[in-house]
Amino acid sequence: MTPLILVTLLLSAIVTAQERAVDESTTVKVFLLAGQSNMEGHAVADLDHEEHYNGGRGNLKSVLADEDLSKTYGHWVDSEGRWTTRDDVFVSYRPARGPMKAGPLSIGYAVHPGAHHFGPELEFGRVVGDHFEEPVLLVKTCWGGKSLMEDFRPPGSGGEVGPCYRKMIEEYHEAIAELGDRFPELKGMKTELAGFVWFQGWNDMYVEGALDAYAENLSNLIKDVRREFQSPDLPFVVGQTGNADNEALWEGQRAATLRPEFKGQAIYVPTRSFLRDPDDSPNKGHAHHWFGNAESYLRVGTGLGRAMVTLQKRRP
């Protein structure tokens, strides 16, 4: 072996070792996003059938055609009209129907197949991704038509633990255990659960006693998730179910975040002002899904993300 070849091999080994050291010292900031159908995502990106999607009114393409809204959200489309993708934010989501979805953040991490819908994760991921130098992973665990009173019932509320609570915990652990397989870019990196986002509430309007118990159940959910992940100060963000005109539900959501034991570590995000006219939206009859309006979901995601960044700045 010539001296030149030997030196080249040694330099290559040093560079490889340095790259490995960087990877292994990098901590992925992980956020658990949980809830029901509005966390699943029903915002319409580009579907524009006149009968089924109101001619595309209120979808993402029409939103980005608006000059003012394009200044705020134009980062989701490139100069050739293609949806953009983040290379520093990743999503893990197992829909109730269809295959596992895992990859870099873009359009398509919704309950529907293909790249035609999105949820709050889109703008939430953008906001927290801009905040952190480290890579960000969003683990979505959400199922449509589920209540906090029964389906997500936490252990601290007594009675039978809700199947969705158990599934939420299980799917989070699976995502972390399979990190390198689902995301080769993150292989070998450490993970830190940095926050929890809760966007749920519609079904509790239709379960007896659920509204009166909402604040207590949500408080128990916060404490039980913190206990499960051994993170006593885990930041919590709760999004108002602003598409449901129900003061009792909103008060339950807000009240939980104001409890003394969560002071400075939980934020309630009002979203009612993000609701748009059904006639200006893709799904005119779907009030339970924000009428599928893209602007509504974008603004919800931005609000949730900004609240989470606020809580991150308060952490030691």
DRENRO-23399 format. One line per 4 residues: their letters; for each residue x, y, z of N, C-alpha, C, CB. Coordinates in steps of 0.1 Angstrom, whole numbers. Each point is the difference from the previous one (the first is absolute). Glycine has a CB too. Layout:
N
a) X/Y/Z/X/Y/Z/X/Y/Z/X/Y/Z | ... .
This chain:
316
mtpl) 9/-12/0/-9/12/0/9/12/0/-19/-12/12 | 17/21/-21/8/12/-1/-4/10/11/2/-3/-25 | 8/12/28/-3/10/11/-12/9/-4/24/0/6 | -26/3/-19/-11/9/-4/-14/-7/3/15/10/-18 .
ilvt) -15/-23/14/-13/-8/2/-2/-1/15/3/-13/-21 | 7/10/29/-1/-1/15/-6/13/6/19/-17/0 | -13/28/-5/-5/13/6/-14/2/-4/23/10/-2 | -27/-13/-11/-14/2/-4/-10/-8/8/9/4/-23 .
llls) -5/-17/26/-9/-9/8/-1/5/14/7/-19/-14 | 4/24/20/-1/6/13/-9/12/1/23/-9/4 | -21/18/-14/-9/12/0/-14/-4/-2/19/13/-9 | -22/-23/1/-14/-4/-2/-6/-6/13/6/-5/-24 .
aivt) 3/-2/31/-5/-6/13/-3/11/10/13/-21/-5 | -4/31/5/-2/11/10/-13/8/-4/24/2/3 | -27/0/-15/-12/7/-4/-12/-8/3/12/11/-18 | -12/-24/15/-11/-9/3/-3/0/15/6/-14/-19 .
aqer) 5/14/27/-2/0/15/-6/13/5/20/-16/2 | -15/27/-8/-6/13/3/-14/1/-3/22/10/-3 | -26/-15/-9/-14/0/-4/-9/-8/10/7/3/-24 | -2/-15/28/-7/-9/9/-2/7/13/9/-20/-12 .
avde) 2/27/17/-1/7/13/-10/11/0/24/-5/4 | -25/12/-15/-10/10/-1/-14/-6/0/16/15/-13 | -18/-25/6/-13/-7/-1/-4/-5/14/4/-6/-24 | 5/0/31/-4/-6/13/-1/10/11/12/-20/-8 .
sttv) -7/32/6/-1/10/10/-12/9/-3/24/0/4 | -31/-1/-15/-11/8/-4/-13/-6/7/11/6/-22 | -19/3/27/-12/-4/6/-12/4/-8/11/2/23 | -19/-11/-27/-12/3/-8/-11/5/10/6/-18/-18 .
kvfl) -11/29/15/-11/6/8/-13/-6/-4/12/22/4 | -19/-30/4/-12/-7/-3/-12/6/6/13/-21/-2 | -24/22/-6/-13/5/5/-11/-10/-3/8/24/-4 | -15/-26/14/-12/-10/-1/-12/9/-3/11/-17/16 .
lagq) -17/14/-27/-13/7/-4/-11/-9/1/13/15/-16 | -23/-12/24/-11/-10/3/-13/7/-1/15/-13/14 | -26/5/-17/-13/5/-1/-9/-8/-9/9/22/4 | -20/-16/-9/-9/-7/-9/1/5/-14/-15/-4/19 .
snme) 4/4/-26/1/2/-15/7/13/-4/-21/-13/-2 | 20/24/10/6/12/-5/15/0/2/-21/12/6 | 26/-21/2/14/-2/1/4/-10/-12/1/4/25 | -10/-13/-28/3/-9/-12/3/9/-13/-15/-18/10 .
ghav) 7/28/-11/2/9/-11/-10/-1/-12/23/-1/6 | -32/11/-8/-9/0/-11/1/13/-8/-15/-15/14 | 25/22/-13/2/12/-8/3/-5/-15/9/13/20 | -16/-7/-29/2/-4/-14/11/8/-7/-25/-6/-1 .
adld) 34/-1/-6/11/6/-6/-3/5/-14/15/-14/14 | -20/5/-23/-1/3/-14/-13/-6/-6/25/1/-1 | -33/-8/8/-12/-6/-6/-10/11/-3/4/-22/12 | -10/22/-24/-8/11/-4/-13/-4/-8/21/13/0 .
heeh) -26/-26/2/-12/-4/-6/-11/10/4/8/-25/-1 | -16/29/-9/-10/10/2/-11/-5/10/4/9/-22 | -7/-22/21/-11/-5/9/6/-4/14/-12/-8/-20 | 23/1/20/5/-6/13/9/10/7/-1/-23/-10 .
yngg) 8/32/3/9/9/7/-2/15/-3/16/-19/-1 | -29/22/-2/-4/14/-2/9/7/-10/-9/0/23 | 13/-7/-33/8/7/-11/14/4/5/-21/7/-10 | 26/-12/21/13/3/5/0/12/9/9/-10/-20 .
rgnl) -20/16/23/0/12/9/5/-3/14/-19/9/-13 | 29/-2/17/5/-2/14/10/-11/1/-21/8/8 | 25/-15/-20/11/-9/1/13/7/0/-14/-17/-12 | 25/10/14/13/6/2/4/8/-13/7/-18/16 .
ksvl) -10/12/-27/4/8/-13/-7/13/0/3/-22/-12 | -16/23/15/-7/12/0/5/10/11/-20/-12/-10 | 24/6/21/5/8/11/13/7/-5/-10/-15/18 | 19/8/-24/13/5/-5/-2/9/-12/11/-20/9 .
aded) -23/20/-15/-2/9/-11/-3/14/5/-8/-18/-14 | 4/19/27/-2/13/7/13/7/3/-22/-9/10 | 24/21/-14/13/6/1/4/2/15/-5/12/-21 | -4/-8/30/4/1/14/3/-13/6/-14/20/1 .
lskt) 6/-30/-3/2/-13/6/12/-7/-6/-25/-2/4 | 28/5/-16/12/-6/-6/13/5/6/-12/-2/-21 | 11/14/26/12/6/7/2/-8/13/-4/23/-10 | -6/-28/16/1/-7/13/3/-15/-2/-16/17/10 .
yghw) 9/-23/-20/1/-14/-1/6/-5/-14/-20/-1/15 | 25/10/-22/6/-3/-13/11/-10/0/-8/22/-8 | 14/-24/20/12/-9/1/-4/-15/-3/10/16/17 | -23/-19/-18/-4/-13/-3/-1/-4/-15/-12/1/22 .
vdse) 15/8/-30/0/-2/-15/13/6/-6/-26/-1/-1 | 32/-6/-8/12/5/-6/-3/8/-13/13/-19/9 | -3/24/-16/-2/8/-12/-7/-7/-11/20/13/7 | -19/-27/-7/-7/-7/-11/-13/-6/5/22/-6/-9 .
grwt) -27/11/20/-14/-4/5/0/-13/7/-8/12/-19 | 19/-18/23/1/-13/7/0/3/15/12/-11/-19 | -18/1/27/0/2/14/14/-2/5/-23/-9/2 | 27/17/7/14/-1/6/1/-10/11/4/24/-7 .
trdd) 8/-27/11/2/-10/10/11/5/10/-7/-19/-16 | 6/17/29/10/4/9/10/-12/1/-16/15/13 | 29/-12/-12/10/-10/2/5/-1/14/7/4/-24 | -13/3/33/4/0/14/-12/-3/10/18/16/-6 .
vfvs) -30/-18/0/-11/-4/8/-6/-13/-6/-5/25/6 | 1/-34/2/-5/-13/-4/-13/-4/7/24/-7/-5 | -31/-1/-2/-14/-4/6/-1/-15/0/-10/21/-9 | 5/-27/20/-4/-14/1/-15/0/3/24/-7/8 .
yrpa) -31/0/-17/-15/0/2/-5/-13/-6/-1/25/-1 | -7/-33/10/-6/-12/-5/-15/3/0/18/-15/10 | -24/18/-22/-14/3/-1/-8/-12/4/5/16/-19 | -18/-14/22/-9/-10/4/-2/-9/-12/-11/14/17 .
rgpm) 11/-8/-29/-1/-8/-13/12/3/-8/-25/1/1 | 30/-12/-8/11/2/-9/13/-2/6/-13/16/-12 | 24/-15/4/14/-3/5/6/10/9/3/-13/-20 | 7/10/27/8/9/8/6/11/-9/6/-19/16 .
kagp) -6/31/-10/5/12/-7/12/5/9/-22/6/-11 | 34/-6/5/12/5/7/9/6/-10/-2/-18/18 | 7/30/-15/9/7/-9/1/15/4/-5/-17/-18 | 12/24/9/1/15/2/-13/7/-1/24/-1/-8 .
lsig) -25/12/16/-13/7/0/-3/7/-13/4/4/24 | -17/-7/-28/-5/6/-12/-15/-2/0/21/-3/-13 | -28/5/2/-14/-3/-1/-2/-15/0/-4/21/-13 | -7/-26/19/-3/-14/-2/-1/-8/13/10/2/-21 .
yavh) -5/4/32/0/-8/13/-14/1/7/25/4/3 | -35/-8/-11/-14/1/5/-6/-14/-1/-2/24/-7 | -11/-25/12/-7/-13/0/-3/-5/-14/-9/7/22 | 8/2/-32/-3/-4/-14/12/-4/-7/-19/16/0 .
pgah) 18/-25/-10/11/-4/-8/5/11/-9/-8/-24/1 | 21/22/-6/5/10/-9/4/13/6/-14/-10/-17 | 18/20/9/5/13/5/-10/10/-4/24/-7/-3 | -36/6/9/-11/9/-3/-6/7/12/-5/-14/-20 .
hfgp) 10/10/32/-5/5/13/11/2/10/-22/-11/-4 | 20/19/14/10/2/11/-8/4/12/18/6/-16 | -10/-6/27/-6/4/13/8/11/7/-9/-23/2 | 7/25/11/8/10/7/15/-2/0/-20/3/14 .
elef) 24/-16/-17/14/-3/1/9/8/-10/-7/-23/7 | 0/28/-18/8/6/-11/6/13/6/-16/-10/-17 | 8/19/21/5/13/5/6/-1/14/-17/12/-13 | 12/-22/21/7/-2/13/14/-4/-2/-22/-7/10 .
grvv) 24/-2/-19/14/-5/-3/9/11/-5/-10/-22/-5 | 4/31/-4/8/11/-5/4/9/11/-13/-2/-21 | 4/5/30/4/10/11/10/-6/9/-23/9/-1 | 21/-21/6/10/-6/10/13/-4/-8/-19/-8/15 .
gdhf) 18/5/-28/12/-3/-7/8/12/-2/-12/-18/-12 | 6/30/10/8/12/-1/6/4/13/-15/7/-18 | 9/-11/29/5/3/14/12/-8/4/-23/6/6 | 23/-19/-9/11/-8/4/11/-2/-11/-16/-12/15 .
eepv) 28/11/-10/12/-3/-9/0/-15/-2/13/19/8 | -18/-27/2/0/-14/-1/-12/-5/-9/10/-2/23 | -9/-10/-28/-11/-6/-8/-13/-1/9/17/-12/-15 | -28/12/9/-13/-1/7/-8/-12/-5/0/25/4 .
llvk) -6/-32/5/-9/-12/-4/-13/3/6/19/-16/-2 | -30/15/-7/-13/1/5/-7/-14/0/-2/24/-9 | -2/-29/20/-7/-13/0/-15/3/2/21/-12/10 | -29/9/-21/-14/2/1/-7/-13/4/2/17/-18 .
tcwg) -10/-15/29/-9/-12/4/-14/6/2/20/-11/12 | -28/8/-22/-14/6/0/-9/-8/-8/10/23/2 | -23/-23/3/-10/-8/-6/-13/7/0/12/-21/7 | -19/21/-18/-13/8/-1/-11/-6/9/7/6/-23 .
gksl) -15/4/28/-12/-4/7/2/-6/14/-10/-4/-21 | 21/9/28/4/-6/13/-2/11/11/16/-16/-11 | -20/12/23/-2/9/11/11/-1/10/-24/-1/-3 | 26/11/11/10/0/11/-7/-8/12/11/22/-8 .
medf) -24/-21/9/-7/-6/11/1/-15/0/-16/19/0 | 16/-25/-12/0/-15/-2/12/-5/-7/-24/1/0 | 26/4/-13/11/-6/-8/14/3/4/-17/1/-18 | 19/12/22/13/4/5/1/0/15/3/14/-21 .
rppg) -12/-20/28/-1/2/14/13/-4/7/-24/-5/-1 | 31/14/8/13/-3/6/-2/-8/13/9/21/-10 | 2/-28/14/-1/-8/12/-4/8/13/18/-14/-10 | -14/27/10/-3/8/12/-14/3/2/22/9/-3 .
sgge) -30/-11/-7/-15/3/1/-7/-12/6/2/15/-20 | 4/-26/22/-6/-12/5/-9/-7/-10/0/11/22 | -5/-23/-19/-7/-8/-9/9/-6/-11/-20/15/4 | 14/-19/-15/7/-7/-10/8/10/-8/-17/-18/-1 .
vgpc) 30/16/-1/9/9/-8/-5/-1/-14/20/-3/16 | -21/14/-23/-4/1/-14/9/-7/-9/-12/21/5 | 7/-28/-15/8/-7/-10/9/9/-8/-17/-17/-1 | 12/29/-1/8/10/-8/12/6/9/-21/5/-14 .
yrkm) 19/-5/27/11/4/8/11/-10/-1/-16/12/16 | 12/-25/-14/10/-10/-1/7/0/-14/-13/-14/17 | 5/15/-27/6/0/-14/9/12/-2/-20/-12/-8 | 17/24/13/8/11/-1/14/-2/6/-20/14/1 .
ieey) 20/-20/11/13/-3/7/8/-10/-8/-10/5/22 | 3/-16/-26/6/-11/-8/6/5/-13/-16/-16/10 | 9/24/-17/5/5/-13/12/9/1/-23/-3/-9 | 23/11/20/11/9/2/13/-9/3/-15/18/9 .
heai) 14/-27/0/11/-9/2/5/-7/-12/-8/-3/23 | -1/-2/-31/3/-6/-13/8/9/-9/-20/-15/2 | 16/27/-3/6/10/-9/15/2/4/-22/11/-4 | 24/-10/17/13/3/5/9/-13/-1/-9/17/16 .
aelg) 3/-29/-14/8/-12/-1/4/-3/-15/-12/-9/20 | 4/14/-29/2/-2/-14/6/12/-7/-18/-17/0 | 23/26/7/5/13/-5/9/-2/-12/-2/10/23 | 12/-18/-22/10/-1/-11/-6/-7/-12/18/-1/17 .
drfp) -28/-8/-15/-6/-7/-12/-10/10/-7/3/-22/12 | -10/29/-4/-10/9/-7/7/13/-6/-17/-8/17 | 28/12/-10/7/12/-4/15/-2/-1/-19/14/10 | 24/-19/-20/14/-3/-1/9/13/3/-5/-18/-17 .
elkg) -1/29/14/8/13/3/2/2/15/-10/10/-21 | 2/-17/29/1/2/15/6/-12/7/-20/15/-1 | 25/-24/-7/5/-13/6/12/4/10/-7/-13/-21 | 6/7/33/11/2/9/-1/12/9/14/-12/-16 .
mkte) -24/20/13/-2/12/8/-8/-3/13/1/14/-21 | 1/-6/31/-8/0/12/-13/7/-2/21/-1/14 | -31/-2/-6/-13/7/-1/-4/6/14/-7/-16/-18 | 0/26/17/-5/7/12/-15/4/-2/24/8/6 .
lagf) -33/-13/2/-14/5/-1/0/14/5/-10/-24/3 | 7/33/-12/1/15/3/-13/6/3/21/1/-14 | -32/-8/10/-13/7/2/-11/-9/-5/10/22/-2 | -22/-18/7/-13/-8/-3/-10/10/-5/5/-18/17 .
vwfq) -12/15/-28/-10/9/-5/-14/-8/-1/17/13/-14 | -27/-7/20/-13/-6/1/-10/8/-8/5/-10/23 | -11/3/-33/-10/7/-8/-12/-9/-2/18/13/-13 | -28/-12/22/-11/-10/1/-11/7/8/16/-20/-1 .
gwnd) -28/15/-1/-11/4/9/-14/-2/-6/16/17/8 | -17/-18/-21/-13/0/-6/-9/-11/6/10/9/-21 | -5/-21/22/-9/-11/4/-4/1/15/11/-14/-17 | -4/21/25/-4/1/14/-12/9/1/23/-3/7 .
myve) -28/9/-17/-12/8/0/-12/-10/0/11/20/-11 | -8/-32/8/-11/-10/-2/1/-12/9/-2/7/-24 | 10/-6/34/2/-11/10/-5/5/13/19/-10/-12 | -29/4/18/-6/4/13/11/3/11/-21/-13/-6 .
gald) 21/25/11/9/3/11/14/4/-4/-13/-15/13 | 16/15/-26/13/2/-5/4/15/1/-3/-20/-15 | -6/29/12/4/14/1/3/4/14/-14/5/-20 | 6/-9/30/2/3/14/14/-5/5/-25/0/4 .
ayae) 29/-12/-10/12/-7/5/12/4/-9/-14/-19/9 | 12/27/-19/11/2/-10/13/5/6/-18/4/-17 | 17/7/25/12/6/6/7/-10/9/-11/22/-1 | 4/-30/9/6/-10/8/7/-11/-8/-17/5/18 .
nlsn) 10/-10/-28/5/-10/-9/13/4/-7/-23/-9/-3 | 22/22/-2/12/5/-7/12/2/9/-16/11/-16 | 13/-6/28/10/1/11/7/-13/3/-13/19/9 | 4/-30/-8/6/-13/3/8/-5/-12/-20/-5/15 .
likd) 15/8/-27/8/-4/-12/14/6/0/-22/-2/-13 | 23/15/16/13/7/1/9/-7/10/-11/21/-7 | 5/-23/19/9/-6/10/4/-15/-3/-12/15/17 | 3/-22/-23/3/-14/-3/10/-1/-12/-23/-7/8 .
vrre) 22/15/-17/10/0/-11/14/4/5/-18/6/-17 | 18/4/26/13/4/6/6/-12/8/-8/24/1 | -1/-31/6/5/-11/8/5/-11/-9/-17/6/18 | 9/-9/-29/4/-11/-9/14/3/-6/-24/-4/-5 .
fqsp) 27/16/2/12/3/-7/11/6/9/-13/4/-20 | 10/-4/34/9/4/10/5/14/-3/7/-23/4 | -17/32/-8/4/14/-3/-10/9/8/8/-7/-23 | -5/10/35/-9/7/9/-3/14/-4/8/-13/18 .
dlpf) 0/19/-27/-3/14/-4/-3/0/-16/14/9/19 | -18/-20/-24/-3/0/-15/-10/11/-4/5/-25/0 | -1/33/-9/-9/11/-5/-12/-6/-7/19/15/-2 | -31/-9/5/-13/-4/-6/-6/12/-7/-3/-18/17 .
vvgq) -2/16/-30/-7/10/-7/-14/-6/-3/21/10/-10 | -31/-3/13/-14/-5/-2/-7/10/-10/-1/-11/23 | -3/5/-34/-7/8/-10/-15/1/2/18/-6/-16 | -24/17/17/-14/2/1/-7/-7/-12/3/21/13 .
tgna) -14/-28/-10/-9/-6/-10/-8/12/-6/0/-24/11 | 6/33/-18/-6/12/-4/-11/-2/-10/21/11/5 | -22/-22/-12/-11/-2/-10/-12/-5/7/17/-5/-17 | -17/2/30/-12/-4/7/-4/12/9/7/-25/0 .
dnea) -19/30/-2/-5/11/7/-5/-4/14/-6/12/-22 | 15/-15/31/-4/-6/13/9/6/11/-8/-21/-11 | 3/31/18/7/6/11/5/-9/11/-13/21/-5 | 4/-31/8/4/-9/11/12/-9/-4/-24/-1/7 .
lweg) 25/-3/-19/12/-7/-5/12/9/0/-15/-15/-14 | 14/27/9/11/9/0/5/3/14/-9/10/-21 | 0/-8/30/4/3/14/7/-12/6/-19/15/3 | 15/-28/-6/7/-11/5/14/-1/-5/-22/-12/2 .
qraa) 24/15/-15/13/-1/-6/9/11/6/-10/-9/-21 | 5/21/23/8/11/5/3/-2/15/-11/15/-17 | 1/-20/25/1/-1/14/12/-10/4/-25/5/2 | 26/-15/-10/10/-10/3/14/6/-1/-15/-18/-8 .
tlrp) 17/27/-1/14/6/-2/3/10/10/-2/-4/-24 | -9/9/31/2/10/10/2/-5/15/-13/15/-15 | 13/-28/16/1/-6/14/14/3/5/-16/-18/-6 | 17/21/19/13/4/6/11/-9/-3/-13/11/18 .
efkg) 10/-24/-18/11/-10/-2/7/1/-13/-12/-15/16 | 5/22/-26/5/1/-14/5/14/-3/-15/-19/-7 | 16/27/17/4/14/-2/12/2/-8/-11/5/21 | 11/2/-32/11/2/-9/4/-11/-9/8/15/18 .
qaiy) -16/-26/-17/4/-12/-8/-11/-5/-9/15/-6/18 | -26/14/-19/-11/-4/-8/-7/12/-6/-4/-21/13 | 0/21/-25/-6/11/-7/-13/-4/-7/22/12/-3 | -32/-5/4/-13/-2/-7/0/10/-12/-13/-7/21 .
vptr) 11/2/-33/1/8/-12/-14/2/-6/23/-9/-5 | -29/21/6/-13/3/-7/1/-2/-15/-6/16/19 | -4/-22/-25/0/-2/-14/-13/4/-7/16/-19/3 | -26/24/5/-13/3/-6/1/10/-12/-10/-4/23 .
sflr) 19/13/-22/1/10/-10/5/-5/-14/4/17/18 | 1/-30/-17/5/-6/-13/-10/-7/-8/21/-3/12 | -34/2/-7/-11/-6/-7/-4/8/-11/-7/-11/21 | 6/5/-33/-4/8/-12/-14/-4/-5/25/1/-6 .
dpdd) -30/8/-3/-14/-2/-5/0/-13/-8/-4/25/-1 | -6/-34/4/-1/-12/-8/-1/2/-15/-12/-10/20 | 5/21/-24/-1/2/-15/14/4/-6/-23/8/4 | 33/-5/4/13/3/-5/10/-12/3/-5/25/4 .
spnk) -1/-36/-2/8/-12/5/-3/-12/-9/0/9/23 | 9/-19/-23/-1/-12/-9/-12/-9/4/24/1/-4 | -26/-3/17/-10/-9/5/-11/8/8/17/-19/1 | -27/24/-8/-10/9/6/-8/-6/11/-1/11/-22 .
ghah) -1/-24/22/-8/-7/10/8/-6/12/-16/-4/-18 | 29/7/19/9/-6/9/5/9/11/7/-16/-17 | -16/22/25/4/9/11/9/-7/9/-22/12/-2 | 20/-25/4/8/-8/10/15/-1/-5/-21/-13/7 .
hwfg) 23/16/-20/14/0/-5/4/13/-5/-3/-24/-6 | -2/35/12/4/13/-4/-4/3/-15/19/0/17 | -28/-7/-22/-5/1/-14/12/-4/-10/-17/18/7 | 27/-24/-2/12/-4/-8/8/12/-4/-13/-19/-8 .
naes) 11/31/14/6/12/-4/15/0/3/-22/12/3 | 30/-10/-13/15/-1/1/5/12/9/2/-11/-22 | -7/23/21/4/11/8/-2/-3/15/-5/16/-19 | -7/-22/22/-3/-3/14/11/-9/6/-25/3/-5 .
ylrv) 28/-14/-2/10/-9/5/14/6/1/-14/-19/-10 | 17/27/0/13/7/0/1/9/13/1/-1/-25 | -11/8/27/0/10/12/0/-8/13/-12/17/-14 | 5/-28/15/0/-8/12/14/-5/2/-24/-7/-4 .
gtgl) 30/1/-6/14/-5/1/10/11/5/-6/-17/-17 | 4/28/11/9/11/4/-2/4/14/0/9/-24 | -12/-8/28/-3/4/14/5/-10/10/-20/11/-8 | 18/-24/5/5/-11/9/15/0/0/-20/-14/-5 .
gram) 27/17/-6/14/0/-1/6/12/8/-1/-11/-22 | -5/22/21/5/12/7/-1/-2/15/-6/15/-20 | -5/-21/24/-2/-2/14/10/-10/6/-24/4/-3 | 27/-14/-5/11/-10/4/13/7/1/-13/-19/-11 .
vtlq) 17/27/1/13/7/1/0/9/12/2/0/-25 | -13/6/29/0/8/12/3/-8/12/-17/15/-10 | 12/-27/11/2/-9/11/15/-5/0/-25/-7/0 | 30/4/-12/14/-4/-1/10/10/6/-6/-13/-21 .
krrp) 3/26/19/8/10/4/0/2/16/-4/12/-22 | -7/-18/28/-1/1/14/7/-12/7/-22/12/-3 | 25/-22/-4/6/-12/6/15/3/4/-14/-15/-14 | 18/9/25/14/2/5/10/-4/-11/-8/-4/24 .
